[in-house]
């Protein structure tokens, strides 16, 4: 049953954004992404700091070792992004960021393949994280899946827009994004069989998952929100961010009630 949960969670996380991109116009997607970035910021920070990290620290592992793992995880994801293997694309022309002309065409590189490679590795890592969370506790797996899905949607939609600007047809961009999303399922299944045999490592894997969430939120999402905006847009950002935190608190409350 746990393996089924892992497969379903990774499948939904990998393909939901593709269905959203397929059903909406590019202009509407562009307006939707900025709100989803605020929402996912709240979900990621809330899940990491209110749910996953407390669960890890309730285990028998030492606090010093767990904090060292958190630091190592942050540095690991920093280096992965430096190598463009863990990129988070939410930008698109006309999004309010003052990019020069054809910025996204250059971002996509050679036909957008760098976007797809980085996204596939990112999704694979997310699949392993989901597997570790479900193996530790079903409620924790659900909360972790929620956080990953929340940041996968704006990321995948952003990648889709970049691929369109790089010259991909709509159908080709959707198919490639779907294939990239399925790497999360591969990561989840492999994680189930590999991680499951090392139960003593679960607290450390949960801390690594938290470091991923914190890194994405602090290094990628929050800088996009730190722009001078009209007060109404600022209030909208805060409302979406609060909604993300509220969603996590509801899920966390249910989890700690078991």
Residue frames as qw, qx, qy, qz and C-alpha x, y, z in Angstrom:
[[0.000, 0.885, 0.465, 0.000, 0.00, 0.00, 0.00],
 [0.323, -0.761, 0.104, 0.553, 2.89, 2.38, 0.79],
 [0.379, -0.095, 0.600, 0.698, 4.36, 1.82, -2.68],
 [0.169, 0.652, 0.665, 0.323, 0.96, 2.64, -4.20],
 [0.170, -0.918, -0.229, 0.276, 0.82, 5.91, -2.24],
 [0.392, -0.533, 0.355, 0.660, 4.32, 6.79, -3.45],
 [0.329, 0.202, 0.694, 0.607, 3.49, 6.07, -7.10],
 [0.055, 0.804, 0.572, 0.151, 0.22, 8.04, -6.95],
 [0.260, -0.869, -0.081, 0.413, 1.83, 11.03, -5.21],
 [0.363, -0.400, 0.474, 0.695, 4.75, 11.21, -7.65],
 [0.286, 0.387, 0.730, 0.485, 2.47, 10.67, -10.64],
 [0.012, -0.896, -0.444, 0.023, 0.14, 13.48, -9.59],
 [0.322, -0.782, 0.112, 0.522, 3.06, 15.78, -8.83],
 [0.403, -0.214, 0.593, 0.663, 4.67, 15.07, -12.16],
 [0.176, 0.349, 0.744, 0.542, 1.64, 15.34, -14.42],
 [0.009, -0.778, -0.553, 0.300, -0.77, 17.79, -12.76],
 [0.096, -0.672, 0.131, 0.723, 1.19, 20.81, -13.96],
 [0.151, -0.050, 0.746, 0.647, 1.20, 19.41, -17.51],
 [0.044, 0.596, 0.790, 0.141, -2.58, 19.18, -17.51],
 [0.085, -0.813, -0.273, 0.507, -2.81, 22.74, -16.17],
 [0.147, -0.476, 0.425, 0.756, -0.47, 24.00, -18.89],
 [0.139, 0.176, 0.839, 0.495, -2.43, 22.13, -21.57],
 [0.005, -0.680, -0.733, 0.000, -5.77, 23.60, -20.50],
 [0.108, -0.876, -0.201, 0.425, -4.83, 27.28, -20.15],
 [0.524, 0.807, 0.009, 0.272, -3.51, 29.97, -22.49],
 [0.654, 0.145, -0.264, 0.694, 0.06, 31.21, -22.13],
 [0.050, -0.552, 0.080, -0.828, -1.12, 34.65, -21.00],
 [0.720, -0.552, -0.095, -0.410, -3.31, 33.16, -18.28],
 [0.897, -0.128, -0.279, 0.319, -0.50, 30.84, -17.20],
 [0.411, 0.383, -0.238, 0.792, 1.78, 33.84, -16.82],
 [0.353, -0.567, 0.098, -0.738, -0.69, 35.54, -14.49],
 [0.887, -0.371, -0.190, -0.198, -1.28, 32.31, -12.57],
 [0.775, 0.156, -0.404, 0.460, 2.40, 31.54, -11.97],
 [0.113, 0.492, -0.352, 0.788, 3.05, 34.66, -9.86],
 [0.664, -0.454, 0.123, -0.581, 0.28, 33.67, -7.44],
 [0.972, -0.081, -0.221, 0.000, 1.43, 30.05, -7.32],
 [0.532, 0.400, -0.455, 0.591, 4.95, 31.20, -6.47],
 [0.270, -0.488, 0.365, -0.746, 3.60, 32.96, -3.36],
 [0.884, -0.244, -0.009, -0.399, 1.44, 29.95, -2.45],
 [0.915, 0.124, -0.331, 0.193, 4.27, 27.45, -2.89],
 [0.233, 0.526, -0.486, 0.658, 6.63, 29.64, -0.81],
 [0.548, -0.425, 0.324, -0.643, 4.24, 29.35, 2.13],
 [0.972, -0.054, -0.085, -0.210, 3.72, 25.63, 1.60],
 [0.754, 0.351, -0.433, 0.348, 7.44, 24.84, 1.31],
 [0.072, 0.485, -0.520, 0.700, 8.52, 26.86, 4.36],
 [0.682, -0.337, 0.222, -0.610, 5.57, 25.67, 6.42],
 [0.972, 0.031, -0.211, -0.100, 6.13, 22.01, 5.55],
 [0.630, 0.381, -0.493, 0.463, 9.86, 22.17, 6.23],
 [0.068, 0.392, -0.499, 0.770, 9.77, 24.16, 9.47],
 [0.580, -0.239, 0.291, -0.722, 6.45, 23.07, 10.99],
 [0.938, 0.042, 0.033, -0.342, 6.17, 19.47, 9.88],
 [0.880, 0.321, -0.319, 0.145, 9.17, 17.64, 8.41],
 [0.281, 0.538, -0.561, 0.563, 11.97, 19.04, 10.62],
 [0.538, -0.424, 0.435, -0.585, 10.00, 18.53, 13.88],
 [0.978, 0.021, -0.029, -0.208, 9.32, 14.93, 12.79],
 [0.722, 0.430, -0.436, 0.321, 13.03, 14.35, 12.16],
 [0.056, 0.526, -0.550, 0.646, 14.06, 15.86, 15.51],
 [0.766, -0.336, 0.215, -0.504, 11.57, 13.66, 17.37],
 [0.926, 0.168, -0.335, 0.048, 13.65, 10.64, 16.31],
 [0.812, -0.520, 0.017, 0.262, 16.62, 9.26, 18.24],
 [0.664, 0.426, 0.004, 0.615, 19.22, 10.99, 16.04],
 [0.439, -0.465, -0.231, 0.733, 21.37, 13.68, 17.65],
 [0.188, 0.923, 0.245, -0.230, 20.49, 17.33, 17.11],
 [0.196, -0.714, 0.437, 0.511, 24.07, 18.25, 16.15],
 [0.378, -0.024, 0.820, 0.428, 24.15, 15.58, 13.43],
 [0.324, 0.686, 0.650, 0.046, 20.76, 16.67, 12.09],
 [0.062, 0.933, 0.016, -0.354, 21.76, 20.33, 11.91],
 [0.285, -0.497, 0.639, 0.514, 24.97, 19.31, 10.16],
 [0.394, 0.299, 0.820, 0.289, 22.87, 17.36, 7.67],
 [0.225, 0.872, 0.398, -0.176, 20.66, 20.41, 7.14],
 [0.080, -0.823, 0.309, 0.470, 23.71, 22.55, 6.39],
 [0.349, -0.218, 0.798, 0.440, 25.12, 19.89, 4.08],
 [0.394, 0.550, 0.732, 0.086, 21.80, 19.62, 2.27],
 [0.165, 0.925, 0.137, -0.314, 21.62, 23.36, 1.66],
 [0.149, -0.672, 0.550, 0.473, 25.15, 23.37, 0.26],
 [0.441, 0.067, 0.851, 0.279, 24.40, 20.31, -1.87],
 [0.376, 0.726, 0.575, 0.017, 21.39, 21.90, -3.54],
 [0.015, 0.903, -0.137, -0.406, 23.33, 25.14, -3.96],
 [0.260, -0.450, 0.721, 0.458, 26.06, 23.26, -5.84],
 [0.441, 0.352, 0.807, 0.174, 23.51, 21.33, -7.90],
 [0.296, 0.883, 0.328, -0.159, 21.90, 24.59, -8.99],
 [0.138, -0.767, 0.412, 0.472, 25.35, 26.01, -9.75],
 [0.285, -0.166, 0.850, 0.411, 25.79, 23.07, -12.13],
 [0.502, 0.181, -0.237, -0.812, 22.30, 23.81, -13.57],
 [0.328, -0.041, -0.935, -0.126, 21.13, 20.36, -12.51],
 [0.172, -0.512, -0.769, 0.343, 18.54, 21.56, -10.01],
 [0.025, 0.085, 0.128, 0.988, 17.12, 24.64, -11.64],
 [0.109, 0.589, 0.717, -0.357, 13.76, 26.24, -10.84],
 [0.112, 0.123, 0.406, 0.899, 12.32, 28.14, -13.77],
 [0.092, 0.678, 0.658, -0.314, 9.38, 30.44, -13.05],
 [0.025, -0.560, 0.125, 0.819, 10.37, 33.29, -15.40],
 [0.480, 0.501, 0.643, 0.324, 8.79, 34.24, -18.69],
 [0.192, 0.139, 0.195, 0.952, 8.84, 37.27, -20.91],
 [0.331, -0.496, -0.309, -0.741, 6.32, 39.82, -19.79],
 [0.631, -0.446, -0.620, 0.140, 6.39, 38.59, -16.19],
 [0.317, -0.940, -0.053, -0.111, 7.51, 41.93, -14.76],
 [0.704, -0.448, 0.257, 0.487, 11.17, 40.92, -14.50],
 [0.294, 0.884, -0.164, -0.324, 13.23, 43.30, -16.62],
 [0.745, -0.096, 0.546, 0.373, 14.92, 40.78, -18.87],
 [0.090, 0.499, -0.448, -0.737, 16.50, 41.75, -22.16],
 [0.744, 0.339, -0.156, -0.554, 14.82, 40.64, -25.39],
 [0.833, 0.220, -0.494, -0.116, 14.71, 36.87, -26.00],
 [0.261, -0.573, 0.667, -0.398, 15.90, 36.25, -22.43],
 [0.819, -0.099, 0.467, -0.318, 13.93, 33.01, -22.17],
 [0.851, 0.493, -0.177, -0.038, 15.24, 31.78, -25.51],
 [0.308, 0.635, -0.625, 0.334, 18.75, 32.12, -24.06],
 [0.538, -0.398, 0.579, -0.465, 17.65, 30.59, -20.75],
 [0.941, 0.110, 0.185, -0.259, 16.45, 27.50, -22.56],
 [0.380, -0.518, 0.694, 0.327, 19.83, 27.00, -24.20],
 [0.119, 0.222, -0.816, -0.520, 20.14, 24.46, -26.96],
 [0.461, -0.207, -0.697, -0.508, 16.52, 23.75, -27.78],
 [0.621, -0.501, 0.112, -0.593, 15.55, 23.85, -24.12],
 [0.829, 0.013, -0.554, 0.071, 17.35, 20.56, -23.38],
 [0.269, 0.245, -0.607, 0.706, 19.18, 22.02, -20.37],
 [0.505, -0.255, 0.193, -0.802, 15.79, 22.88, -18.87],
 [0.889, -0.065, -0.279, -0.357, 14.54, 19.33, -19.37],
 [0.679, 0.171, -0.623, 0.347, 17.68, 17.67, -18.01],
 [0.031, 0.258, -0.529, 0.808, 17.72, 19.83, -14.91],
 [0.642, -0.192, 0.058, -0.740, 14.00, 19.36, -14.39],
 [0.864, 0.002, -0.479, -0.153, 14.28, 15.57, -14.70],
 [0.493, 0.152, -0.658, 0.549, 17.01, 15.41, -12.05],
 [0.246, -0.229, 0.340, -0.878, 14.99, 17.73, -9.82],
 [0.783, -0.131, -0.152, -0.589, 11.89, 15.54, -10.21],
 [0.769, 0.071, -0.623, 0.124, 13.89, 12.37, -9.53],
 [0.211, 0.181, -0.612, 0.741, 15.16, 13.88, -6.26],
 [0.498, -0.182, 0.157, -0.833, 11.60, 14.86, -5.34],
 [0.839, -0.053, -0.432, -0.327, 10.48, 11.27, -5.94],
 [0.589, 0.082, -0.681, 0.426, 13.13, 9.92, -3.55],
 [0.077, -0.187, 0.437, -0.876, 12.10, 12.52, -0.94],
 [0.693, -0.154, -0.100, -0.697, 8.43, 11.51, -1.24],
 [0.808, -0.004, -0.588, -0.030, 9.35, 7.82, -0.85],
 [0.374, 0.126, -0.651, 0.648, 11.40, 8.50, 2.30],
 [0.317, -0.185, 0.270, -0.890, 8.56, 10.56, 3.81],
 [0.804, -0.114, -0.254, -0.525, 5.91, 7.88, 3.17],
 [0.729, 0.055, -0.651, 0.203, 8.20, 5.17, 4.57],
 [0.140, 0.158, -0.576, 0.790, 8.60, 7.22, 7.74],
 [0.209, 0.394, 0.670, -0.593, 4.89, 8.00, 8.17],
 [0.271, 0.534, 0.711, 0.368, 1.88, 8.12, 5.84],
 [0.038, -0.932, -0.320, 0.166, 0.72, 11.52, 7.12],
 [0.322, -0.679, 0.309, 0.583, 4.22, 12.89, 6.69],
 [0.405, 0.088, 0.712, 0.567, 4.26, 11.52, 3.15],
 [0.177, 0.773, 0.586, 0.167, 1.02, 13.34, 2.35],
 [0.167, -0.925, -0.056, 0.338, 2.33, 16.64, 3.75],
 [0.402, -0.448, 0.515, 0.611, 5.62, 16.27, 1.86],
 [0.372, 0.362, 0.726, 0.451, 3.78, 15.42, -1.36],
 [0.070, 0.909, 0.404, -0.072, 1.64, 18.53, -0.92],
 [0.253, -0.806, 0.206, 0.494, 4.76, 20.70, -0.61],
 [0.403, -0.186, 0.675, 0.590, 6.40, 19.15, -3.66],
 [0.294, 0.595, 0.691, 0.286, 3.25, 19.40, -5.80],
 [0.035, -0.929, -0.246, 0.274, 2.83, 23.04, -4.71],
 [0.154, -0.752, 0.366, 0.526, 6.25, 24.00, -6.06],
 [0.460, 0.046, 0.768, 0.442, 6.18, 21.62, -9.02],
 [0.362, 0.745, 0.560, 0.010, 3.18, 23.37, -10.59],
 [0.124, 0.957, -0.064, -0.256, 4.74, 26.85, -10.99],
 [0.363, -0.536, 0.640, 0.413, 8.10, 25.30, -11.86],
 [0.486, 0.199, 0.791, 0.313, 6.69, 23.07, -14.61],
 [0.320, 0.857, 0.400, -0.048, 4.44, 25.82, -15.97],
 [0.087, -0.888, 0.272, 0.361, 7.45, 28.17, -16.02],
 [0.432, -0.279, 0.751, 0.415, 9.51, 25.54, -17.86],
 [0.484, 0.531, 0.684, 0.132, 6.68, 25.09, -20.35],
 [0.206, 0.954, 0.124, -0.180, 6.63, 28.82, -21.15],
 [0.244, -0.710, 0.528, 0.397, 10.42, 28.86, -21.52],
 [0.507, 0.026, 0.797, 0.326, 10.27, 25.91, -23.93],
 [0.423, 0.769, 0.479, 0.014, 7.63, 27.70, -26.03],
 [0.049, 0.958, -0.148, -0.241, 9.85, 30.78, -26.20],
 [0.394, -0.497, 0.685, 0.358, 12.75, 28.52, -27.21],
 [0.373, 0.360, -0.586, -0.623, 10.83, 27.39, -30.30],
 [0.117, 0.090, 0.986, -0.072, 9.14, 24.20, -29.08],
 [0.400, -0.328, -0.532, -0.671, 5.63, 23.56, -30.36],
 [0.564, -0.400, 0.273, -0.669, 2.90, 23.48, -27.70],
 [0.966, -0.065, -0.133, -0.211, 2.40, 19.72, -28.11],
 [0.735, 0.316, -0.459, 0.385, 6.14, 18.97, -28.01],
 [0.015, -0.497, 0.480, -0.723, 6.68, 21.12, -24.92],
 [0.745, -0.321, 0.176, -0.558, 3.82, 19.35, -23.12],
 [0.965, 0.071, -0.252, -0.016, 5.06, 15.86, -24.05],
 [0.550, 0.396, -0.500, 0.538, 8.63, 16.62, -22.98],
 [0.271, -0.480, 0.408, -0.728, 7.42, 18.15, -19.72],
 [0.893, -0.211, 0.009, -0.397, 5.30, 15.04, -19.06],
 [0.876, 0.198, -0.379, 0.224, 8.26, 12.73, -19.66],
 [0.234, 0.471, -0.495, 0.692, 10.39, 14.86, -17.36],
 [0.555, -0.428, 0.237, -0.673, 7.65, 14.71, -14.72],
 [0.955, -0.086, -0.218, -0.181, 7.60, 10.91, -14.83],
 [0.525, 0.389, -0.605, 0.455, 11.18, 10.83, -13.54],
 [0.372, -0.441, 0.445, -0.684, 9.61, 11.58, -10.13],
 [0.935, -0.099, -0.006, -0.339, 7.83, 8.20, -10.31],
 [0.803, 0.318, -0.435, 0.255, 11.17, 6.50, -11.06],
 [0.123, 0.485, -0.550, 0.668, 12.75, 8.26, -8.09],
 [0.644, -0.342, 0.264, -0.631, 9.84, 7.28, -5.85],
 [0.976, 0.020, -0.154, -0.155, 9.94, 3.58, -6.79],
 [0.665, 0.363, -0.486, 0.435, 13.71, 3.32, -6.49],
 [0.128, -0.511, 0.453, -0.719, 13.56, 5.23, -3.22],
 [0.832, -0.289, 0.061, -0.471, 10.99, 2.76, -1.86],
 [0.975, 0.048, -0.202, 0.081, 13.22, -0.25, -2.49],
 [0.577, 0.395, -0.392, 0.599, 16.57, 1.36, -1.63],
 [0.138, -0.513, 0.344, -0.774, 15.65, 3.66, 1.26],
 [0.801, -0.374, -0.150, -0.443, 13.27, 1.18, 2.88],
 [0.883, -0.044, -0.393, 0.253, 16.15, -1.04, 3.99],
 [0.441, 0.164, -0.354, 0.809, 17.81, 1.81, 5.92],
 [0.337, -0.785, -0.489, -0.176, 15.18, 2.88, 8.45],
 [0.557, -0.568, -0.194, 0.574, 17.80, 4.43, 10.75],
 [0.336, 0.010, 0.260, 0.905, 18.56, 6.97, 8.02],
 [0.021, 0.727, 0.633, 0.267, 14.98, 8.28, 7.82],
 [0.249, -0.858, -0.222, 0.391, 15.57, 11.30, 10.14],
 [0.346, -0.439, 0.367, 0.743, 18.52, 12.39, 8.01],
 [0.214, 0.315, 0.713, 0.590, 16.58, 11.93, 4.77],
 [0.068, -0.840, -0.538, 0.005, 13.76, 14.04, 6.20],
 [0.291, -0.756, 0.039, 0.585, 16.28, 16.79, 7.03],
 [0.310, -0.099, 0.592, 0.738, 17.62, 16.60, 3.46],
 [0.096, 0.629, 0.698, 0.329, 14.04, 16.96, 2.23],
 [0.192, -0.889, -0.302, 0.287, 13.64, 20.04, 4.45],
 [0.354, -0.511, 0.295, 0.726, 16.88, 21.51, 3.13],
 [0.252, 0.266, 0.688, 0.627, 15.51, 21.12, -0.40],
 [0.049, -0.806, -0.578, -0.118, 12.28, 22.92, 0.51],
 [0.314, -0.820, -0.091, 0.469, 14.07, 25.71, 2.38],
 [0.397, -0.258, 0.448, 0.758, 16.60, 26.20, -0.42],
 [0.185, 0.471, 0.672, 0.541, 13.95, 26.45, -3.13],
 [0.154, -0.873, -0.462, 0.026, 11.88, 28.89, -1.07],
 [0.366, -0.803, 0.024, 0.469, 14.74, 31.14, 0.09],
 [0.395, -0.339, 0.501, 0.691, 17.08, 31.03, -2.91],
 [0.159, 0.207, 0.727, 0.635, 14.56, 30.94, -5.74],
 [0.087, -0.687, -0.684, -0.228, 11.01, 31.90, -4.79],
 [0.292, -0.793, -0.314, 0.433, 11.38, 34.67, -2.21],
 [0.289, -0.331, 0.272, 0.856, 13.76, 36.74, -4.40],
 [0.054, 0.357, 0.671, 0.648, 11.04, 36.75, -7.06],
 [0.246, -0.775, -0.581, -0.031, 8.58, 38.13, -4.53],
 [0.410, -0.623, -0.128, 0.653, 10.97, 40.87, -3.33],
 [0.285, 0.324, 0.387, 0.815, 10.04, 43.41, -5.96],
 [0.115, 0.247, 0.271, -0.923, 8.51, 46.85, -5.51],
 [0.043, -0.399, -0.835, -0.376, 4.80, 46.36, -6.20],
 [0.364, -0.448, -0.121, -0.808, 1.55, 48.28, -5.77],
 [0.314, -0.265, 0.686, -0.600, 0.09, 47.68, -2.35],
 [0.849, 0.092, 0.094, -0.512, -2.74, 45.57, -3.76],
 [0.789, 0.365, -0.495, -0.005, -0.28, 43.18, -5.38],
 [0.133, 0.417, -0.745, 0.504, 1.72, 43.05, -2.15],
 [0.598, -0.136, 0.468, -0.636, -1.42, 42.17, -0.20],
 [0.899, 0.235, -0.178, -0.324, -2.20, 39.47, -2.76],
 [0.520, 0.435, -0.697, 0.234, 1.30, 38.02, -2.29],
 [0.162, -0.301, 0.711, -0.615, 0.83, 37.95, 1.48],
 [0.771, 0.012, 0.208, -0.602, -2.62, 36.39, 1.15],
 [0.866, 0.300, -0.377, -0.137, -1.36, 33.58, -1.10],
 [0.333, 0.421, -0.735, 0.414, 1.66, 33.02, 1.16],
 [0.408, -0.217, 0.578, -0.672, -0.61, 32.87, 4.21],
 [0.875, 0.120, -0.049, -0.466, -2.89, 30.44, 2.39],
 [0.697, 0.359, -0.614, 0.095, 0.10, 28.16, 1.81],
 [0.054, 0.315, -0.738, 0.594, 1.07, 28.29, 5.50],
 [0.629, -0.086, 0.327, -0.700, -2.54, 27.73, 6.53],
 [0.868, 0.204, -0.338, -0.301, -2.83, 24.69, 4.29],
 [0.512, 0.320, -0.731, 0.318, 0.27, 23.18, 5.88],
 [0.209, -0.249, 0.622, -0.713, -1.00, 23.89, 9.40],
 [0.810, 0.006, 0.054, -0.584, -4.27, 22.10, 8.61],
 [0.839, 0.251, -0.482, -0.032, -2.39, 19.08, 7.27],
 [0.288, 0.369, -0.708, 0.529, 0.08, 19.17, 10.19],
 [0.487, -0.246, 0.422, -0.724, -2.75, 19.31, 12.70],
 [0.916, 0.069, -0.102, -0.381, -4.31, 16.23, 11.19],
 [0.696, 0.366, -0.591, 0.183, -0.98, 14.44, 11.10],
 [0.131, 0.326, -0.702, 0.619, -0.11, 15.05, 14.74],
 [0.667, -0.217, 0.201, -0.684, -3.55, 13.95, 15.82],
 [0.872, 0.090, -0.446, -0.180, -2.77, 10.33, 14.94]]
